[in-house]
Amino acid sequence: MSAFRTTTGLTSWGRVDRPRQDVATPRWADELAGLVGGERLLAVGLGRSYGDSGLNPDGRVVAMRGLDRVHGFDAATGVVRADAGLSLDDLIRLALPHGWFPAVVPGTKYVTLGGAIANDIHGKNHHREGTFGRHVRRLCLLRTDGSVRELAPGDPLFAATVGGLGLTGVIAWAEIQLSPVSGAWMASEDIAFNRLSEFFDLAEASEAGFDYTVSWIDCTTRNGRGIFSRANPDGSPDRTPHDPPKIALPLDFPSFALNPLTLKAFNTFRFAAKSAMAGKKTVHYETFQFPLDAIGQWNRLYGPKGFYQYQCAIPSAAARDATAELMSQIARSGQGSFLAVLKTFGDVPSPGLLSFPIKGATLALDFQNGGDATLRLLERLDRVVLEAGGRLYPAKDGRISAAMFRASYPNLEEFMKHRDPGLTSAFWRRVAA
């Protein structure tokens, strides 16, 4: 009897597509080798990729979330080895009481180790720690030809696997170096700004003195007002981990709930409220690092048709002008997001051939799926990004063209030498055409 079962229930976080896929959900590591073989296969984690890099229509999918055992944790050195399906949520709960924390976390803790490596995730401390891949000591890769490869930094296949979108093999386990922390609390500061130039000045001034920087930006205004946040660990010895989400959205919001009027009203209210509360405060890491995790299934806010997330990176030389043009086009469109994020990347290199960050600025925001009108807007944004020498984030993308992907990632040809031909995804079939 086949371990794979046909379903349309496995979707991305953006929920635009609901393809038919044959899905296997192994629970034990010794089951994995028997599932990795043949053609048209993809391994996935917790489904937090927004677009289609974690979807394999009419193909086979190995859902890794059940493979989450910890094989070893050295509380003296902060080195952990675990199955690729272990979530950052569970890793933090394990490590924080001993004074350790993942060196790099994205905006959600509900991602697996394998997903963090395959997408070479970044966080609010990129200017200090770079991407997740810099902190991977070893990993085990199962190839569809039956070979098993144990890889370390410096190996060309390691470089292809970090940020390789799960296309070089199935990551079975990984060994990660964690970072020491005194406790769970952070000394943060919120600063209101009223134009994009102020954001860039704040970001530049904050890099030397703050480990973490990020900003929320009002995507309904062309001037680029928002709230800049920066933080450092506060030295508190309290190592209490986070709580599970207290609320979850049980149903999809109706599509009409998000419209230009409600979008403008929400962003105006948020700016006024956050400005009034600006200043210094001490917050739990959960509040600063993972604010959206407080609401389970928040992706239902965008209605039954789902949404696209658009995240671009713009090189420093063009960042100010290109970001201003992007904000202008978004504001004019009347489309946009409740939570638009603008931050800067540092120049810490990643070991991954297809890693997303480049020194400069990155803008990320959601667009409710409005069909052709939304896609036309995103194409206009693409032209701004390409002209500026920027790129889009494959982990967030659901519609980038092959031409734009090839133009944006100069190491693509080198990556192709290491791709496992038995592995594929909806994203890959689109961009590799």
C-alpha positions in Angstrom: 0.0 0.0 0.0 1.4 3.4 -1.0 2.4 5.8 1.8 1.2 8.7 -0.4 -2.5 9.9 -0.2 -4.0 12.3 -2.7 -5.3 15.5 -1.2 -6.1 19.1 -2.1 -5.8 20.1 1.6 -2.1 21.0 1.6 -1.8 24.7 0.7 0.7 27.5 1.0 0.3 30.3 3.6 -1.1 32.6 0.9 -3.8 30.0 -0.1 -4.1 31.3 -3.7 -3.6 27.8 -5.1 -5.1 24.5 -3.7 -3.6 21.9 -6.0 -4.0 18.1 -6.0 -0.9 16.5 -4.5 0.0 13.0 -3.3 1.2 13.5 0.3 3.1 11.2 2.7 3.5 12.1 6.4 6.3 10.0 7.9 6.6 9.8 11.7 10.0 8.0 12.0 13.3 8.8 10.4 13.8 5.3 9.0 10.6 5.8 6.9 12.2 8.6 5.0 14.6 6.8 2.7 11.8 4.7 1.3 9.9 7.8 0.3 12.8 9.6 -1.4 13.1 8.3 -4.9 11.7 8.5 -8.4 10.6 11.8 -10.0 8.4 14.8 -9.3 9.0 14.9 -5.5 9.2 17.7 -3.0 9.7 17.8 0.8 7.8 20.5 2.8 7.7 21.7 6.4 4.9 23.7 8.1 3.6 25.4 5.0 4.6 29.0 5.9 6.0 29.7 2.5 3.5 32.2 1.0 3.7 31.3 -2.7 4.2 28.0 -4.6 7.8 27.0 -3.7 6.3 24.5 -1.2 3.6 23.2 -3.6 4.0 20.3 -6.1 0.8 20.1 -8.2 0.1 16.5 -9.4 3.3 15.4 -7.8 4.5 13.7 -4.6 5.1 15.6 -1.4 6.8 14.4 1.8 5.4 16.4 4.7 8.3 16.5 7.2 6.5 18.0 10.2 6.3 14.6 12.0 10.1 14.1 11.9 10.9 16.4 14.8 13.1 14.5 17.2 16.1 16.1 18.8 19.2 13.8 18.6 21.5 15.8 20.7 21.7 19.2 22.5 24.9 20.4 24.2 23.8 23.0 26.8 27.4 24.0 27.3 28.1 24.9 23.7 24.7 25.5 22.2 25.0 23.0 19.5 21.8 21.0 18.6 21.3 18.2 16.1 17.7 17.4 15.2 15.4 16.1 12.5 14.7 18.6 9.7 11.0 18.7 10.8 11.7 20.2 14.2 10.1 23.7 14.4 11.8 26.8 15.7 8.9 27.0 18.1 10.0 23.7 19.7 13.7 24.5 19.4 13.2 27.8 21.3 11.3 26.0 24.1 14.1 23.5 24.4 17.0 25.8 24.2 15.9 29.1 26.0 15.8 27.7 29.5 19.5 26.7 29.1 20.4 30.2 27.8 20.4 29.6 24.0 18.3 31.0 21.1 18.5 30.5 17.3 20.9 33.1 15.9 18.4 34.0 13.2 14.6 33.8 13.3 12.1 35.0 10.7 8.8 36.7 11.5 7.2 33.4 12.6 8.6 30.6 14.7 6.3 28.1 13.0 9.0 27.0 10.4 11.0 23.8 10.4 14.8 23.5 10.4 14.7 22.1 6.9 12.5 25.0 5.7 14.8 27.5 7.4 17.8 26.1 5.6 16.0 25.6 2.2 14.9 29.2 2.2 17.9 30.5 4.0 15.7 32.7 6.2 16.7 36.1 7.5 15.6 38.1 10.5 15.7 41.5 12.1 19.4 41.1 12.9 20.7 40.5 9.4 23.3 43.2 9.7 24.8 41.3 12.7 24.2 37.6 12.1 23.4 37.3 8.4 21.1 34.4 7.3 20.2 31.1 8.9 22.6 29.2 6.7 25.6 30.8 8.4 24.8 29.0 11.6 24.4 25.5 10.1 27.4 23.2 11.0 26.3 20.1 9.2 23.3 18.6 7.5 22.3 15.2 6.0 20.8 15.2 2.5 18.9 12.3 0.9 19.1 12.4 -2.9 16.5 10.7 -5.2 19.2 8.5 -6.7 19.5 6.8 -3.3 22.7 8.5 -2.2 23.1 10.0 1.3 25.3 13.0 1.7 26.6 14.5 4.9 27.5 18.1 4.2 29.4 21.0 5.9 30.2 24.6 4.9 32.6 24.7 2.1 31.1 21.8 0.2 29.6 23.0 -3.1 26.4 20.9 -2.5 26.0 22.6 0.9 26.1 26.0 -0.8 23.4 24.9 -3.2 21.3 23.4 -0.5 21.3 26.5 1.7 18.6 28.7 0.0 18.1 25.9 -2.6 14.3 25.7 -2.1 14.5 22.0 -1.3 15.6 21.1 -4.8 19.1 19.6 -4.1 17.8 16.7 -1.9 15.6 16.1 1.1 17.2 17.4 4.3 17.0 14.6 6.9 18.7 16.3 9.9 20.7 19.4 10.6 23.3 20.5 13.2 22.8 24.1 14.3 24.9 26.5 16.3 22.7 28.5 18.7 23.5 31.9 20.1 23.9 32.6 23.9 21.2 34.8 25.5 20.8 35.9 29.1 17.0 35.7 29.0 13.7 36.2 27.2 13.4 40.0 27.4 14.4 42.8 25.0 15.0 46.5 25.5 13.2 48.0 22.6 12.5 51.5 21.3 9.8 52.7 18.8 10.3 55.9 16.9 7.7 57.5 14.6 8.9 58.8 11.2 7.0 60.8 8.6 8.9 60.2 5.4 11.1 57.5 3.9 14.3 59.6 4.2 13.8 59.5 8.0 13.5 55.7 7.9 16.8 55.3 6.0 18.6 57.8 8.4 17.3 55.9 11.4 18.3 52.5 10.0 21.8 53.7 9.2 22.2 55.3 12.6 20.9 52.2 14.5 23.0 49.5 12.9 26.1 50.0 15.1 24.2 50.1 18.4 21.3 47.7 18.0 21.1 44.0 17.3 17.6 44.2 15.8 16.0 46.7 13.6 12.7 46.7 11.6 9.9 49.1 10.7 6.2 49.0 10.0 5.2 51.4 7.2 1.9 52.8 6.1 1.4 51.5 2.6 -1.5 53.8 1.9 0.6 57.0 2.0 3.2 58.0 -0.6 5.4 59.8 1.9 6.3 56.6 3.7 5.4 57.3 7.3 5.7 54.5 9.8 7.2 53.2 13.1 10.9 52.3 13.4 11.7 49.7 16.0 15.1 48.7 17.3 16.1 46.4 20.2 18.8 44.7 22.1 18.7 41.9 24.7 18.0 43.6 28.1 20.1 41.3 30.2 17.2 39.9 32.3 17.9 36.4 33.6 14.2 35.4 33.1 14.1 32.6 30.5 10.4 32.0 30.3 9.5 30.8 26.8 6.5 32.1 24.8 2.9 31.0 25.2 0.8 29.3 22.5 -1.5 31.6 20.5 -4.4 32.8 22.6 -6.8 33.4 19.7 -7.2 32.0 16.2 -9.4 33.0 13.3 -11.9 30.2 12.9 -13.2 31.4 9.5 -12.2 33.3 6.4 -12.9 37.0 6.5 -15.3 38.0 3.6 -13.4 39.3 0.6 -15.1 42.7 0.8 -13.8 43.4 4.3 -10.4 44.4 2.9 -10.9 47.4 0.6 -9.3 50.8 0.1 -11.4 52.4 2.8 -10.8 49.8 5.5 -7.1 49.6 4.5 -6.7 53.4 4.8 -8.6 53.5 8.1 -6.6 50.7 9.7 -3.2 52.2 8.7 -4.2 55.7 9.9 -5.3 54.3 13.2 -2.2 52.1 13.6 0.1 55.0 12.9 -1.7 57.3 15.4 -1.8 54.6 18.1 1.8 53.5 17.7 3.0 57.1 17.6 1.3 57.8 20.8 3.0 54.8 22.5 6.4 55.4 21.0 9.4 55.3 23.2 11.5 52.9 25.1 10.1 49.7 26.8 11.0 46.2 27.8 9.2 43.5 25.9 9.3 39.7 25.7 11.0 38.3 22.6 7.6 37.0 21.4 6.2 40.5 21.1 9.2 41.9 19.2 10.2 38.9 17.0 6.9 37.2 16.3 4.0 39.7 16.6 1.7 37.9 14.1 2.1 34.5 15.9 -0.2 35.9 18.6 -3.1 35.2 16.2 -3.5 31.7 14.9 -4.4 31.3 11.2 -4.1 35.1 10.6 -3.9 34.4 6.8 -7.7 34.1 6.9 -7.8 37.9 7.1 -7.4 38.0 3.4 -10.5 36.0 2.6 -11.2 32.8 0.7 -9.3 33.7 -2.4 -6.0 34.1 -0.5 -3.3 36.6 -1.0 0.1 37.3 -2.5 3.0 38.4 -0.4 5.5 40.6 -2.3 9.0 40.9 -0.8 11.8 42.5 -2.7 15.4 43.5 -1.9 16.9 46.6 -3.4 20.7 47.4 -3.4 21.8 50.3 -1.3 22.7 52.6 -4.2 19.1 52.5 -5.5 17.2 51.8 -2.3 15.9 55.2 -1.4 14.6 56.1 -4.9 13.3 52.7 -5.7 11.5 52.2 -2.4 9.8 55.6 -2.9 8.6 54.6 -6.3 7.3 51.3 -5.0 5.4 53.0 -2.2 4.0 55.5 -4.6 2.7 52.9 -7.0 1.2 50.8 -4.1 -0.6 53.9 -2.6 -2.0 54.9 -6.0 -3.4 51.4 -6.5 -5.5 51.3 -3.4 -4.3 47.8 -2.7 -2.0 46.8 0.1 -1.6 45.4 3.5 -2.4 45.8 7.1 1.2 45.0 7.9 3.9 46.3 5.5 7.4 45.8 6.7 10.5 47.8 5.6 14.0 47.0 6.9 17.6 47.0 5.8 20.0 44.2 5.1 23.7 44.3 6.0 26.6 43.1 4.0 27.1 39.8 5.9 27.5 37.1 3.1 25.4 34.0 3.1 26.8 30.6 2.1 23.8 29.9 -0.2 24.0 30.2 -4.0 20.4 31.4 -4.2 20.1 33.3 -0.9 17.8 36.3 -1.1 19.4 39.1 1.0 21.6 41.7 -0.6 23.0 44.8 1.2 20.3 47.4 0.9 16.6 47.6 1.8 13.8 45.0 1.8 10.1 45.8 1.6 7.4 43.1 2.3 3.7 43.4 2.2 0.5 41.4 1.4 -1.9 41.9 -1.4 -5.4 40.3 -1.3 -5.9 38.2 -4.4 -7.9 40.5 -6.6 -7.1 38.5 -9.8 -5.8 40.4 -12.9 -5.8 43.8 -11.1 -3.4 42.5 -8.4 -1.2 40.7 -10.9 -0.8 43.8 -13.1 0.2 45.9 -10.0 2.8 43.3 -9.1 4.2 43.3 -12.6 4.6 47.1 -12.3 6.4 46.7 -9.1 8.6 44.0 -10.7 9.8 46.6 -13.3 10.9 49.0 -10.5 12.7 46.2 -8.7 14.5 45.0 -11.8 15.5 48.5 -12.9 17.0 49.0 -9.5 19.0 45.8 -9.7 16.9 44.1 -7.0 15.3 40.7 -6.6 12.2 38.9 -5.1 12.2 36.4 -2.3 11.3 32.9 -3.7 9.9 31.8 -0.3 7.3 34.5 -0.6 6.6 34.4 -4.3 3.8 32.9 -6.2 4.0 34.5 -9.7 7.5 35.7 -10.6 8.5 35.2 -14.3 11.3 33.0 -15.4 13.0 36.0 -17.0 13.0 38.0 -13.8 14.2 35.1 -11.7 17.1 34.4 -14.0 18.0 38.1 -14.2 18.0 38.5 -10.4 20.0 35.5 -9.3 23.5 35.4 -11.0 24.4 32.1 -9.4 21.5 30.2 -10.9 23.6 28.3 -13.5 26.0 27.1 -10.8 23.1 26.0 -8.7 21.7 24.0 -11.6 24.7 21.8 -11.5 23.7 20.5 -8.1 19.9 20.3 -8.4 18.4 16.8 -7.8 16.5 16.1 -11.1 13.9 14.0 -9.2 12.9 17.1 -7.1 10.6 19.9 -8.3 7.9 22.4 -7.3 5.3 24.6 -8.9 7.8 27.5 -8.4 10.6 25.7 -10.1 8.6 24.5 -13.1 7.6 28.2 -13.7 11.0 29.8 -13.3 13.1 27.1 -15.0 10.9 27.0 -18.1 
